[in-house]
Amino acid sequence: MSDSLLKGAFRSFANTFCKIIGAAVAITVLFIALATFYSSAPQRQTSIITHPTHQWKTKPFSPVTPTVLAIPVIGTIGYGSGIKKHDLHSIFQDLEILDLQPGVLKAIVLYIDTPGGTADDADAVFRMLTEFKQNKQIPVYAYIDGICASGGIFVSLAADTVIATTPSIIGSVGVAMGTSFNVSDTMKRLGIASTTIHAGKNKDNLNPFRPWKENEAQSMQKLIDSSYDRFVGLVSHYRPRLTEDRLREEGAGVFSAEKALSLGFIDKVSDSFTQTLEEIVTSLDIANNYQVVELRPELGIQTLLGPETCSLFAKKVEHHLQLPGELPPEVAGRPLYLYRP
């Protein structure tokens, strides 16, 4: 009898153990499949967010209600959670899918709080906004609440009217690249030698492991100068009170809202977004019936799990040490319209 009880207990334990192992394997396979699918498939899901009106009323989205499109420009442009050129492209694509009735889209409001970012993303966002508003024949407004520097200024040039709160920081018309270091003398003292295999003249410009040649940075300086000339030219064109001479004289300084108003960076100082929104919709003659809509990407499985989790499925673990003031690898070596105090 004791043998049969022992055998029964063993069978029960074995069955339970196998079920646990089977469930664990199934869950692991499922997560691997999901991670593989979402890492390779394009995630083009967008949520429609309706924001309160100036009367603090929120309505369900309607394709026939006069619409103000809200576009946040927050964080570092072209990096991390900041707006990127393909983000704005997706927003405009998704806007067409909403099937808004002709003439329903009345304006775009940019909500800006950014130190700037990569030159190519800021330039592309500006160009797309300008082309879109010309195509739709609608005004663009920019409301600055925090900081609008460098690339933020570039993007704000697409706005017909720029408003800022009193404590906002505005300006920094300039271009820069990340700092380059040369450690060749240190390596020589330590008895360390290096070589870089390359082809093409100037392919290893600013190589930090060998002494730099005279005027080695000249080609990069020409690139920066070209970006700066374009920046200054566009600011003076779209904000005509800021002449090119005045911009070059002021340099890449930043200013208070009141100073920025006197210089011509902005058109008005207002500490109330609600009041500003009321003035906008009143000028558009839609104050009694409108909606404020933001198109926002939904969270996919890769976002929910995080890139670290998905990289574990690929047997990939990365470690990064970022020094204070060091640019992330994604933007290093690129021209930047970025304010870095």
Buried (B, 14 or more C-beta within 10 A) or exposed (E): EEEEEEEEEEEEEEEEEEEEEEEEEEEEEEBEEBBEEBBEEEBEEBEBEBBEBBEEEEEEEBEEBBBBBBBBBBBBBBBEEBBBBEBBEBBBEBBEEBEBEEEBBBBBBBBBBBBBBBBBBBBBBBEBBBEBBEEBEBBBBBBBBBBBBBBBBBBBBBBBBBBBBEEBBBBBBBBBBBEBEBEBEEBEEEEEEEEEEEEEEEEBBBBEBBEBEEEBBEEBEEBBEEBBEBBBEBBBEBBEEBBEEBBEEEEBEBBBBBBBBEBBBBBEBBBEBEEBBBBBBEEBEBBEEBBBBBBEBEEBBBEEBEEEEBBBBEEEEEEEEEEEEEBEEEBEEBBBBBBBE
